[in-house]
Amino acid sequence: MIEQSSDAAYGPLSELQTALIRHIETVAPGLQQIRSIELQRAEPALVTAHRLYGDIQRTADLISRNNISHPGFIPAGHALEVLL
């Protein structure tokens, strides 16, 4: 997109892009990362959220992120996407 901008806009857009990349590199170490885990045994989503995060308030994110159809039962052996 920046390559298709006018000559007058190219400089400011390039500076903005550079500033954005620097900002992301600065804050990235403090951000949570998406990881994949596999449960060793079946358990409820509430238990998984508490075990991973120490916070049952994150159960809804765990359920929606992994499209869990029945939150009372997450089967073992399936990859789960989690924020750690």
C-alpha positions in Angstrom: 0.0 0.0 0.0 2.8 2.4 0.9 4.4 1.8 -2.5 1.2 2.9 -4.2 1.0 6.3 -2.3 1.9 9.6 -3.8 5.4 11.0 -3.6 4.2 13.5 -1.0 2.6 10.9 1.2 5.4 8.3 0.9 7.8 9.9 3.4 5.2 10.4 6.2 3.8 6.9 5.7 7.2 5.4 5.7 8.1 7.2 9.0 4.8 6.0 10.5 5.5 2.5 9.5 8.9 2.6 11.0 7.5 4.1 14.3 4.9 1.4 14.4 7.4 -1.4 14.0 9.6 0.1 16.7 6.7 0.4 19.1 5.6 -3.2 18.5 9.2 -4.4 19.1 9.2 -2.5 22.3 6.0 -3.8 23.8 6.1 -7.3 22.3 8.2 -8.9 25.1 5.4 -8.0 27.6 2.6 -9.4 25.4 1.1 -12.9 25.9 2.0 -15.4 23.2 -0.3 -17.9 21.6 0.8 -21.4 22.4 -0.5 -24.8 21.6 -1.0 -27.3 24.5 -2.5 -30.8 24.7 -4.4 -32.0 27.7 -3.2 -35.2 29.3 -6.7 -36.0 30.6 -10.2 -34.7 29.9 -11.3 -31.9 32.1 -13.8 -29.0 32.3 -12.9 -25.7 30.7 -13.2 -24.0 34.1 -10.6 -26.3 35.5 -8.3 -25.8 32.5 -8.6 -22.0 32.8 -7.8 -22.1 36.5 -4.9 -24.4 36.1 -3.3 -22.4 33.2 -4.1 -18.9 34.3 -5.1 -19.1 38.0 -8.2 -17.2 36.9 -11.6 -18.7 36.0 -12.6 -15.4 34.4 -10.6 -16.5 31.4 -12.8 -19.6 30.8 -14.9 -17.8 28.1 -11.8 -16.9 26.1 -10.5 -20.5 26.3 -13.9 -21.8 25.1 -14.3 -19.3 22.2 -10.6 -19.5 21.1 -10.9 -23.2 20.7 -14.5 -23.6 19.6 -15.3 -25.9 22.5 -18.8 -27.3 22.1 -19.2 -28.5 25.6 -17.3 -26.5 28.3 -17.9 -29.2 30.8 -15.7 -31.6 28.9 -12.5 -30.9 27.0 -11.2 -34.2 25.7 -7.5 -35.1 26.1 -5.2 -35.4 23.2 -6.5 -32.4 21.2 -4.4 -29.3 20.6 -5.7 -26.2 22.4 -4.7 -22.7 21.6 -3.9 -20.7 24.7 -2.4 -17.4 25.6 0.7 -17.7 27.9 
